[in-house]
Amino acid sequence: MSAEIVYKPWGMYQNILKEEYTQVKKIVIKSGESPSYQYHFKREEIWVIVKGTAQVKIDNEIYHYGIGDTIFIPKEAKHQPKNIGDDDLVFIEIQLGEYFGEDDIVRLEDKYGRI
């Protein structure tokens, strides 16, 4: 049984584990693309880069990461990954907290008009 793939304008994600205490996703971001600058009230996230190069904005600070790097995103921290490489950026996102619904996304900036 394969997990459903959800396509987004910036790439896609696939839920690979869903439990009441965690949710794990494979995130793929196309070259030059990025999801919205956002935050969550009910979860924190741990990202592990497995392919590509990322520029990550966390609370208005810019960081750069590559394969094998781990990024911790606390609850309510504003965050946005961007693929700055020529190939797909792929990372594993581990969500920890009390709720993992997509409606716990507060978008601050979004180039796809989803605010």
N, C-alpha and C positions, 0 to 999 in steps of 0.2 A: 504494500500500500504506500503510495507516494503522497507527500504533503502538497497541498494546494499552493500554486504559485500565484502571487498577486502582482499584477503589472502596474507600474506607476510611470508618470512622465519622465522621471529621472532614472528609471531602471526597474527593479523588481525586488520582492522579498518572498521568502518561503518559510513558513512555520515548520520547524523540525522537531520541536518538543513543546508540549503544552501540558502543564500540571497546575494545580491550584497554587503552588508556591513559586513557580517560575515559568517563563516562556522563553524559548530560544529560537532565533531566526537567523537564516542566511540572508544577508543583504547584498545586493549587487547594484552598484551605481555606475552608469555609463560615463565614459570620458567627458570631462568638462561639466558634468551635471552635479546637482546636489538637492537633497530634500530640503524642506523648509527649516528655517531657524526657529526652534521650538523648545518647549519644556514640558515636563510631566509632574503632576501632583502626587501620584500614587506609586511610582516606581523609580528605581535607579537602574542604570544600565552599565554593563561591562562589554566593551567591544574588543575583539581580537582580529587584527588585520591578517588575512591569509593570502591576499593577492593585491598587488597594486600599491599606489601611493596616495595618501590622504592628507588634505589640509582640513583641520578640524577647528571650528570656532567654538570656544567654551566661555560663556559669560564675557563676550567681546574680546577675548584673547585668542590669537591664532597660533596653532601648533601644527607640526608636520610629523607624519607617522608612515612607517613602511611595514613590510611583512614581519610578523612575529610581535609587533608592538601591541600593547594592551592599554586601553583607555577606560578610565572610570568616569561615569557621568552621574553625579549625585542627583537625588530628587530635587526638582525645581531649578536645576542648573540649565541655563539656556545653551543649546548645542546645535551644531550643524556640520555634518561631514561633507566634504567636496572631493570629487575625484580630480586630481591634478595630473594624472598620468595619461598615457595614450591608450592603455588597455582598461578593461573593467576593474573597478575597485570592488573587492569582495571582503566582507568581514562577518564574523559571527557575533550576534548581539544576544547577550544573556540579560534578561529582564528579571529583576528581583523586587518584591514589594507585595502590596496587598491587592492590586488590580492591574490587568494587562490589556484592557480594551483600547481600541483605536480612538475612542472618544476621550481618552485622557491625553490628548495632544493639544497644546495651546500654541498655535502658530503665530509668530511675531513678524516674520518676513517670508514671502513665498513667491517665487518668480512664475508660478503656474496659476496664480489667482485663486488660491484655496483659503484665503483668510476671510 
